[in-house]
Amino acid sequence: MAQHIWDRPAQYIGGRYRDGKSADTFDVLDPSTGRTVVTGPLASTEDVDDAVTAAAGALPDWAGATPAHRSEVMTRWARELETIADQLATVESAQAGKPIKLTTEFDVPGSIDNVTFFAGAARNLEGKASGEYSGDHTSSIRREPIGVVGSIAPWNYPLQMAAWKILPAVAAGNTIVLKPAEITPLTSLLFAEAATRAGIPDGVINVITGKGTTAGSALVTHRNVSMVSFTGSTPVGHSIAAAAAGKRLHLELGGKAPFVVFDDADLEAAIQGAVAASLINTGQDCTAATRAYVQRPLFDRFVDGVAAVMDTVRLGPTSDPATDQGPLVSRRQQEHVAGFVDRARAGGATIVRGGTIPGGDLADGFYYEPTLVVGAAQDSEIVQQEIFGPVLVVLPFDHDDEGIALANDTPFGLAASAWTRDLYRAQRATRDIAAGCVWVNDHIPIISEMPHGGYKQSGYGKDMSTYSLDEYTNIKHVMSDITGVARKDWHRTIFGDR
């Protein structure tokens, strides 16, 4: 990415760019080359306070705006994003190491569709019908904004995570301060800037680029932040839950998605699906297929087929439209993934394909080969813990009960898939696998109209869909007497007789 593509400061507060006040700086690297794209000053706790103050100041007018008005400006926002779609795709590819075809065909259009969806959802806050449920009173439901939302987003899908955090919050009338990962903040800033151009008032959306230990901590604990939303690892999520005690909390945490292949599955479809679902975004996806459980009659052919398809995957420069798989986001993440595979190999697992850091023209980037592992134990770390890299572990099972039990045998429950031609098997799998999303004969597709969120240690609360508006609104019951009687019948339970 040419330097001139990013020439703005890295804080967006009150509808304006500005430099952070911290003495520390951040570097955005291009993961495909290891070269620095931009360096800038980080946000200080003072910047966080300024952003929260801006959000609090904008709250009364934005919360009081009609749903139609919020919908109108959000619709303009979507159109504004369409005019910079190519820039968003280029910047996202450069900062996060994504192949340009992924950002062009998935990240950017998906994010714009999210804006369009929530522009409509802003006018459709649902509640129970008003009625005389007691006989003597009319009851109705109000949905009201919570207030200032403090959100922390991860580095794996910077633009989409900004959309998932910001959109339901502002559609419901809240204002927000978003802290993206300091290594991938650029498209979040462009996203907020486009909102201002579309007419969303200054202060409704603020973006601070800072470290989690300083800016993130200050945001989570700020006295004027009423809600905290976090997407990231389960251990960090636990620490945020403790720090944000007393606030509304939404957590989307780690995943270890099982990919369960029954013996009547379309084998070719399962093979193709497993490669795509394990390698999307270089495996840096909390819903990526990481554990394939294959019923024994198909096991060997599945392993051979996946290895053959992985051999066709093209690693290369992220700006090249022919590139299938880009680098991992950082050298640290590359070492993290390599460590998992190396320890599995040392523990007796077989690396069928990959398991290496490529050299040559790719050596300066943070690449890792598509990797296929067999022979790992169910209780090993490579099966139980989130790797966040292009690694698929395949294990056999014999009967249906075992396959489902193995699928559920981790602390996580974000996503899963079942592969079968049998309707009854599919229905049982979708019922019994403990995950927030269970696909049948596919794995990964998401749509704006449907929710995303986990079970167990994968967190709670939903992103996307109208269900996410439950996270960002307070439900108020309003109950009005319709009798005009001074002495109510129920008063006798407190004083006097009937």
C-alpha positions as CSV (number, residue, x, y, z in Angstrom):
1,M,0.0,0.0,0.0
2,A,1.5,3.3,-1.0
3,Q,2.2,5.7,1.9
4,H,-0.2,8.4,0.4
5,I,-3.2,6.1,0.8
6,W,-3.0,6.7,4.6
7,D,-2.1,10.3,5.5
8,R,-4.5,10.9,8.4
9,P,-4.1,10.9,12.2
10,A,-5.2,7.7,13.9
11,Q,-7.8,9.0,16.3
12,Y,-11.3,10.0,15.2
13,I,-13.1,12.0,18.0
14,G,-16.1,14.2,17.7
15,G,-16.2,13.9,13.9
16,R,-12.6,14.9,13.4
17,Y,-9.2,13.3,13.0
18,R,-6.5,14.0,15.5
19,D,-3.2,12.6,16.8
20,G,-3.1,10.6,20.0
21,K,-1.6,12.3,23.0
22,S,0.4,9.3,24.2
23,A,4.2,9.4,23.9
24,D,4.0,5.8,22.5
25,T,3.5,5.0,18.9
26,F,2.0,2.2,16.9
27,D,3.2,0.6,13.6
28,V,0.8,-0.8,11.0
29,L,2.8,-3.4,9.0
30,D,2.0,-5.0,5.7
31,P,2.0,-8.7,6.8
32,S,2.9,-9.8,3.2
33,T,6.2,-8.0,3.3
34,G,6.8,-7.1,6.9
35,R,7.3,-3.5,5.9
36,T,5.7,-0.6,7.8
37,V,2.7,1.0,6.2
38,V,2.2,3.9,8.7
39,T,3.4,4.9,12.2
40,G,1.5,7.1,14.5
41,P,1.0,8.2,18.1
42,L,-1.3,6.0,20.3
43,A,-4.3,7.1,22.2
44,S,-3.7,8.1,25.8
45,T,-6.2,7.8,28.7
46,E,-6.9,11.5,28.1
47,D,-7.9,10.7,24.5
48,V,-10.3,8.0,25.7
49,D,-11.9,10.5,28.1
50,D,-12.2,13.0,25.3
51,A,-13.9,10.3,23.1
52,V,-16.3,9.3,25.8
53,T,-17.1,12.9,26.5
54,A,-17.9,13.5,22.8
55,A,-20.1,10.4,22.7
56,A,-21.9,11.4,25.9
57,G,-22.5,14.9,24.5
58,A,-24.0,13.5,21.2
59,L,-26.2,11.0,23.0
60,P,-29.3,13.1,23.9
61,D,-29.9,14.3,20.3
62,W,-29.1,10.9,18.7
63,A,-31.1,8.9,21.2
64,G,-34.0,11.4,20.7
65,A,-33.9,11.2,16.9
66,T,-36.7,9.4,15.2
67,P,-36.0,5.9,13.9
68,A,-36.8,7.2,10.4
69,H,-34.1,9.9,10.7
70,R,-31.5,7.4,12.0
71,S,-32.5,5.0,9.1
72,E,-32.1,7.8,6.5
73,V,-28.6,8.8,7.5
74,M,-27.5,5.2,7.8
75,T,-28.8,4.6,4.3
76,R,-26.7,7.5,3.1
77,W,-23.8,6.0,4.9
78,A,-24.1,2.7,3.0
79,R,-24.0,4.7,-0.3
80,E,-21.0,6.7,0.9
81,L,-19.1,3.4,1.6
82,E,-19.9,2.2,-1.9
83,T,-18.0,5.2,-3.3
84,I,-14.9,4.2,-1.4
85,A,-15.2,0.4,-1.7
86,D,-12.0,0.0,-3.7
87,Q,-10.0,2.0,-1.2
88,L,-11.5,0.0,1.7
89,A,-10.5,-3.2,0.0
90,T,-7.0,-2.0,-0.7
91,V,-6.4,-0.7,2.8
92,E,-7.9,-3.8,4.5
93,S,-5.8,-6.1,2.4
94,A,-2.6,-4.2,3.2
95,Q,-3.1,-3.8,7.0
96,A,-4.5,-7.3,7.7
97,G,-2.7,-9.4,5.1
98,K,-5.9,-10.5,3.3
99,P,-5.9,-11.5,-0.3
100,I,-7.4,-8.7,-2.3
101,K,-10.1,-11.0,-3.7
102,L,-11.2,-11.7,-0.1
103,T,-11.5,-8.1,0.8
104,T,-13.1,-7.1,-2.5
105,E,-15.7,-10.0,-2.6
106,F,-16.3,-10.6,1.1
107,D,-15.1,-8.1,3.7
108,V,-16.2,-4.9,2.0
109,P,-19.5,-5.9,0.4
110,G,-20.5,-7.7,3.6
111,S,-19.8,-4.6,5.7
112,I,-21.8,-2.4,3.3
113,D,-24.7,-4.9,3.4
114,N,-24.6,-4.7,7.2
115,V,-25.0,-1.0,7.1
116,T,-27.9,-1.3,4.7
117,F,-29.6,-3.9,6.9
118,F,-29.3,-1.9,10.1
119,A,-30.6,1.2,8.3
120,G,-33.8,-0.8,7.9
121,A,-33.6,-2.4,11.4
122,A,-33.4,1.0,13.0
123,R,-37.1,1.4,12.1
124,N,-38.1,-2.0,13.4
125,L,-37.4,-2.2,17.1
126,E,-39.8,-5.0,18.1
127,G,-41.6,-5.5,21.4
128,K,-44.7,-7.3,22.8
129,A,-48.0,-5.9,21.7
130,S,-49.6,-3.4,24.1
131,G,-52.6,-4.9,25.9
132,E,-54.5,-5.2,29.2
133,Y,-52.7,-8.2,30.6
134,S,-53.9,-7.5,34.1
135,G,-57.4,-6.4,33.0
136,D,-57.1,-3.0,34.8
137,H,-54.0,-1.6,33.2
138,T,-52.5,-1.1,29.7
139,S,-49.0,-2.5,29.4
140,S,-46.6,-1.6,26.7
141,I,-42.9,-2.0,26.0
142,R,-40.3,0.7,25.3
143,R,-36.9,0.0,23.9
144,E,-34.5,2.7,24.9
145,P,-30.8,3.2,24.2
146,I,-28.4,2.1,26.9
147,G,-26.1,5.1,26.5
148,V,-22.4,5.3,25.6
149,V,-21.0,2.0,24.3
150,G,-17.3,1.1,24.7
151,S,-16.4,-1.5,22.1
152,I,-13.1,-3.3,21.5
153,A,-12.6,-5.1,18.2
154,P,-10.0,-7.7,17.0
155,W,-7.5,-7.6,14.2
156,N,-8.7,-10.5,12.1
157,Y,-11.6,-8.7,10.4
158,P,-11.0,-5.0,11.1
159,L,-13.7,-3.6,8.8
160,Q,-16.4,-6.2,9.5
161,M,-15.8,-6.1,13.2
162,A,-16.1,-2.3,13.2
163,A,-19.4,-2.7,11.4
164,W,-20.7,-5.4,13.8
165,K,-19.8,-3.3,16.8
166,I,-21.0,0.1,15.6
167,L,-24.1,-0.6,13.6
168,P,-26.6,-2.1,16.1
169,A,-25.4,0.3,18.7
170,V,-26.1,3.4,16.7
171,A,-29.2,2.0,15.0
172,A,-30.7,1.6,18.5
173,G,-29.9,5.2,19.4
174,N,-26.6,4.7,21.3
175,T,-23.3,6.5,20.8
176,I,-20.1,4.6,20.7
177,V,-16.3,4.7,21.2
178,L,-14.6,1.9,19.3
179,K,-11.1,0.7,20.0
180,P,-9.8,-1.4,17.1
181,A,-6.6,-3.4,17.4
182,E,-3.7,-1.0,17.2
183,I,-2.1,-3.1,14.4
184,T,-5.2,-2.8,12.1
185,P,-7.1,0.5,12.8
186,L,-7.2,2.0,9.3
187,T,-10.5,0.8,7.8
188,S,-12.3,1.4,11.1
189,L,-11.2,5.1,10.8
190,L,-12.4,5.2,7.2
191,F,-15.7,3.7,8.2
192,A,-16.3,6.4,10.9
193,E,-15.2,9.1,8.5
194,A,-17.7,8.0,5.9
195,A,-20.4,8.1,8.6
196,T,-19.7,11.7,9.2
197,R,-19.8,12.6,5.5
198,A,-23.2,10.8,5.4
199,G,-24.6,13.0,8.1
200,I,-24.3,11.1,11.3
201,P,-23.7,13.8,13.9
202,D,-20.3,14.5,15.4
203,G,-19.6,12.4,18.5
204,V,-22.0,9.6,17.7
205,I,-19.1,7.4,16.4
206,N,-15.6,7.8,17.8
207,V,-12.5,5.6,17.1
208,I,-9.4,5.5,19.3
209,T,-6.2,3.7,18.3
210,G,-4.6,2.5,21.5
211,K,-3.2,-0.4,23.4
212,G,-5.5,-2.7,25.3
213,T,-3.6,-2.2,28.6
214,T,-4.0,1.5,28.5
215,A,-6.8,2.8,26.1
216,G,-8.8,-0.4,26.3
217,S,-8.7,-0.6,30.1
218,A,-9.6,3.1,30.4
219,L,-12.5,2.6,28.0
220,V,-13.9,-0.5,29.8
221,T,-13.8,1.1,33.2
222,H,-14.8,4.6,32.3
223,R,-17.6,5.9,34.5
224,N,-19.6,7.3,31.6
225,V,-19.5,4.1,29.5
226,S,-22.8,2.2,30.1
227,M,-22.1,-0.9,28.0
228,V,-18.9,-2.8,27.0
229,S,-18.8,-5.0,23.8
230,F,-15.7,-7.1,23.2
231,T,-14.6,-9.5,20.5
232,G,-11.4,-11.5,21.0
233,S,-9.9,-14.3,23.0
234,T,-11.6,-16.0,25.9
235,P,-8.9,-15.2,28.5
236,V,-9.0,-11.5,27.6
237,G,-12.8,-11.6,27.6
238,H,-12.8,-13.0,31.2
239,S,-10.6,-10.1,32.3
240,I,-12.8,-7.6,30.6
241,A,-15.9,-9.1,32.2
242,A,-14.3,-8.6,35.6
243,A,-13.2,-5.0,34.9
244,A,-16.5,-4.0,33.5
245,A,-18.6,-5.4,36.4
246,G,-21.8,-3.4,36.7
247,K,-22.0,-2.5,33.0
248,R,-24.0,-4.2,30.3
249,L,-21.7,-6.7,28.7
250,H,-21.5,-8.4,25.3
251,L,-18.7,-10.9,24.6
252,E,-17.9,-12.8,21.4
253,L,-14.9,-14.9,22.3
254,G,-12.9,-17.8,20.9
255,G,-14.0,-20.8,18.8
256,K,-12.9,-24.3,17.9
257,A,-15.4,-25.2,15.3
258,P,-16.1,-28.9,14.7
259,F,-16.7,-30.1,11.1
260,V,-18.6,-33.4,11.4
261,V,-18.7,-35.7,8.4
262,F,-21.1,-38.6,8.6
263,D,-20.6,-41.7,6.4
264,D,-23.4,-40.8,4.0
265,A,-22.0,-37.3,3.2
266,D,-21.2,-36.1,-0.2
267,L,-17.5,-36.7,0.1
268,E,-16.4,-34.2,-2.6
269,A,-18.5,-31.5,-1.1
270,A,-17.1,-32.2,2.4
271,I,-13.5,-32.1,1.1
272,Q,-14.0,-28.8,-0.8
273,G,-15.9,-27.3,2.2
274,A,-13.2,-28.3,4.7
275,V,-10.4,-26.7,2.8
276,A,-12.4,-23.4,2.3
277,A,-13.6,-23.4,5.9
278,S,-10.2,-24.1,7.4
279,L,-8.2,-21.7,5.3
280,I,-10.5,-18.6,5.1
281,N,-8.6,-15.5,6.2
282,T,-5.6,-17.8,6.7
283,G,-7.5,-19.6,9.4
284,Q,-7.7,-16.4,11.5
285,D,-11.5,-16.8,11.9
286,C,-13.2,-17.8,15.1
287,T,-15.7,-19.8,13.2
288,A,-13.2,-21.5,10.9
289,A,-13.3,-25.3,10.7
290,T,-10.4,-26.5,12.9
291,R,-11.5,-30.0,14.0
292,A,-12.8,-32.4,11.3
293,Y,-14.4,-35.5,12.7
294,V,-14.9,-38.0,9.9
295,Q,-16.8,-41.3,10.2
296,R,-14.3,-44.1,9.7
297,P,-15.5,-45.4,6.3
298,L,-14.7,-42.0,4.7
299,F,-11.7,-41.1,6.8
300,D,-8.8,-42.0,4.6
301,R,-10.4,-40.7,1.4
302,F,-11.3,-37.4,3.2
303,V,-7.7,-37.0,4.3
304,D,-6.3,-37.7,0.9
305,G,-8.8,-35.4,-0.7
306,V,-8.2,-32.5,1.6
307,A,-4.4,-32.8,1.2
308,A,-4.8,-32.8,-2.6
309,V,-7.0,-29.7,-2.6
310,M,-4.6,-27.9,-0.1
311,D,-1.8,-28.6,-2.6
312,T,-3.6,-26.3,-5.1
313,V,-3.9,-23.3,-2.8
314,R,-1.8,-20.4,-4.0
315,L,0.2,-18.4,-1.5
316,G,1.4,-15.1,-2.7
317,P,1.3,-11.3,-2.6
318,T,-2.0,-10.1,-1.1
319,S,-2.4,-7.5,-3.9
320,D,-2.3,-10.2,-6.6
321,P,-5.9,-11.2,-7.6
322,A,-4.7,-14.8,-8.1
323,T,-3.5,-15.2,-4.5
324,D,-5.7,-17.6,-2.5
325,Q,-4.1,-17.5,0.9
326,G,-2.3,-14.5,2.4
327,P,0.0,-14.3,5.4
328,L,-0.8,-14.4,9.1
329,V,-1.3,-10.9,10.6
330,S,2.1,-10.8,12.4
331,R,5.4,-12.5,13.0
332,R,4.1,-13.3,16.5
333,Q,1.1,-15.0,15.1
334,Q,3.2,-17.0,12.7
335,E,5.3,-18.2,15.6
336,H,2.2,-19.0,17.6
337,V,0.8,-21.2,14.8
338,A,4.1,-22.9,14.1
339,G,4.5,-23.7,17.8
340,F,1.1,-25.6,17.9
341,V,2.1,-27.7,14.9
342,D,5.6,-28.3,16.1
343,R,4.4,-29.5,19.5
344,A,1.8,-31.7,17.9
345,R,4.5,-33.3,15.7
346,A,6.7,-33.9,18.7
347,G,3.7,-35.5,20.5
348,G,3.2,-38.1,17.8
349,A,0.8,-36.5,15.4
350,T,1.4,-36.8,11.7
351,I,1.6,-33.7,9.5
352,V,0.1,-34.9,6.2
353,R,0.5,-31.6,4.5
354,G,2.2,-28.3,5.3
355,G,3.5,-27.6,8.7
356,T,6.2,-25.2,7.5
357,I,7.0,-21.6,7.1
358,P,7.7,-20.9,3.4
359,G,10.9,-19.3,2.3
360,G,12.0,-17.7,-1.0
361,D,9.9,-14.7,-2.1
362,L,7.5,-15.1,0.9
363,A,10.2,-15.2,3.6
364,D,9.8,-11.6,4.6
365,G,6.1,-11.9,5.1
366,F,4.3,-13.8,7.9
367,Y,3.1,-16.8,5.8
368,Y,2.4,-20.3,6.9
369,E,1.6,-23.3,4.7
370,P,-1.9,-24.8,4.7
371,T,-1.5,-27.6,7.1
372,L,-3.3,-30.9,7.6
373,V,-2.8,-33.0,10.8
374,V,-3.9,-36.5,11.7
375,G,-3.1,-38.7,14.7
376,A,-3.6,-36.1,17.4
377,A,-5.3,-37.1,20.6
378,Q,-8.7,-35.6,21.4
379,D,-7.3,-34.1,24.6
380,S,-4.2,-32.6,23.0
381,E,-3.8,-28.8,22.8
382,I,-4.0,-28.8,19.0
383,V,-7.5,-30.2,19.2
384,Q,-8.7,-28.4,22.3
385,Q,-7.2,-24.9,22.0
386,E,-7.7,-22.1,19.4
387,I,-4.8,-22.0,16.9
388,F,-6.0,-19.1,14.7
389,G,-4.1,-20.3,11.6
390,P,-4.4,-22.4,8.5
391,V,-4.4,-25.7,10.3
392,L,-7.0,-28.5,10.1
393,V,-6.9,-31.5,12.4
394,V,-8.8,-34.6,11.3
395,L,-9.9,-37.3,13.7
396,P,-12.0,-40.5,13.1
397,F,-15.2,-41.6,14.8
398,D,-17.3,-44.7,14.6
399,H,-20.9,-44.1,15.5
400,D,-23.1,-41.0,15.5
401,D,-23.2,-40.5,19.2
402,E,-19.5,-40.5,19.3
403,G,-19.2,-37.9,16.6
404,I,-21.5,-35.5,18.3
405,A,-19.9,-36.1,21.7
406,L,-16.5,-35.3,20.2
407,A,-17.8,-32.2,18.5
408,N,-19.0,-30.9,21.9
409,D,-15.8,-31.9,23.7
410,T,-14.1,-28.5,24.0
411,P,-14.9,-25.4,26.1
412,F,-16.0,-23.5,23.0
413,G,-19.3,-23.3,21.2
414,L,-19.3,-20.7,18.5
415,A,-19.9,-22.6,15.3
416,A,-20.0,-26.1,13.8
417,S,-21.2,-27.9,10.7
418,A,-22.7,-31.3,9.9
419,W,-22.2,-33.1,6.6
420,T,-24.9,-35.7,5.7
421,R,-27.5,-36.5,3.1
422,D,-29.8,-37.9,5.9
423,L,-32.4,-35.4,7.1
424,Y,-32.8,-37.0,10.5
425,R,-29.0,-37.0,11.1
426,A,-28.9,-33.4,10.1
427,Q,-31.7,-32.5,12.4
428,R,-30.2,-34.3,15.3
429,A,-26.8,-32.7,14.8
430,T,-28.3,-29.2,14.6
431,R,-30.1,-29.9,17.9
432,D,-27.4,-31.6,19.8
433,I,-24.2,-29.8,18.8
434,A,-23.8,-27.0,21.4
435,A,-22.9,-24.0,19.2
436,G,-24.4,-20.7,18.3
437,C,-24.5,-21.6,14.6
438,V,-24.6,-25.0,13.0
439,W,-24.4,-25.2,9.3
440,V,-25.6,-28.3,7.3
441,N,-23.5,-29.3,4.2
442,D,-21.6,-26.0,4.3
443,H,-19.4,-24.1,6.7
444,I,-18.7,-20.3,7.0
445,P,-21.4,-18.3,5.2
446,I,-23.0,-15.5,7.2
447,I,-25.8,-13.1,6.4
448,S,-26.8,-9.8,7.9
449,E,-30.3,-11.1,8.8
450,M,-29.2,-13.9,11.0
451,P,-27.4,-13.7,14.4
452,H,-23.8,-14.6,15.2
453,G,-22.8,-15.5,18.8
454,G,-21.7,-18.4,20.9
455,Y,-22.4,-20.9,23.7
456,K,-20.1,-21.9,26.6
457,Q,-16.7,-20.2,26.7
458,S,-17.4,-18.6,23.3
459,G,-19.3,-15.8,25.0
460,Y,-22.8,-14.5,25.0
461,G,-24.9,-12.0,23.1
462,K,-25.4,-11.7,19.4
463,D,-23.9,-9.7,16.5
464,M,-25.8,-8.9,13.3
465,S,-29.5,-9.4,12.8
466,T,-32.3,-7.8,14.8
467,Y,-31.4,-10.1,17.7
468,S,-28.3,-7.9,18.2
469,L,-30.6,-5.0,19.0
470,D,-31.5,-6.8,22.2
471,E,-27.9,-6.3,23.3
472,Y,-28.0,-2.5,22.7
473,T,-31.4,-1.6,24.2
474,N,-32.9,-1.4,27.6
475,I,-36.4,-3.0,27.8
476,K,-38.8,-0.9,29.8
477,H,-42.3,-2.0,30.9
478,V,-44.8,0.9,31.0
479,M,-48.0,0.0,32.9
480,S,-50.9,2.5,33.1
481,D,-54.1,2.2,35.1
482,I,-57.3,2.4,33.0
483,T,-59.9,2.3,35.8
484,G,-59.6,5.6,37.5
485,V,-60.4,3.9,40.8
486,A,-58.5,5.4,43.8
487,R,-58.7,2.3,46.0
488,K,-57.5,-0.7,44.0
489,D,-58.6,-4.2,44.9
490,W,-55.1,-5.3,45.5
491,H,-54.6,-2.6,48.2
492,R,-56.4,-4.9,50.7
493,T,-53.4,-7.2,50.8
494,I,-51.5,-4.2,52.4
495,F,-54.1,-2.5,54.5
496,G,-57.8,-2.8,55.3
497,D,-60.4,-5.4,54.2
498,R,-62.2,-6.1,50.9
